[in-house]
Amino acid sequence: MRIGLRIAPLLLLATAPAIGQDLASGSDIAARVEAMGKAMKPGQGFAWEPVVRDGDRVAALEYWKAPGRPAVHPEQAEYAIVVAGEGTLRTGSRMEGGRETQPGLVEGDRIVDAVDRPLKPGDVLLIPAGVPHWFGITGDRLVLLGTKLPAK
């Protein structure tokens, strides 16, 4: 089963206005990605920055320089587009050693029955709620623009 789908790079993202920003242009996204990379401290592996917001619904940039831990969002699906860099999406049937590290996020030690898929700019991914996943970085970074969607 293929999760990623190759599409043209993201140019615009719109949502209902809430904090005065309801549109992010392609040039704005590119500038934010560059600024996030420059702002990261040595040894920092991850940064997160909201792009547009409607109340508690957020589309945000995730900037990965190093892989995190395997994760599960029990009540939310994760939808994202790769905007820069390259990496690997690992998904599987279950996660070992899982523990809640913050509300809505369970992190663990490893994914059982894992399948790896390469990620490149323009790829779209949708990880269903409850599916263990992990992002590897195959270059110097992996940058996603994504949001969480409530499970049905």
Helices and strands as residue ranges (DSSP letters): E 5-6, E 13-14, E 23-24, H 26-39, E 46-54, E 57-64, E 71-72, E 76-91, E 94-96, E 99-102, E 105-107, E 110-112, E 115-119, E 123-127, E 133-150
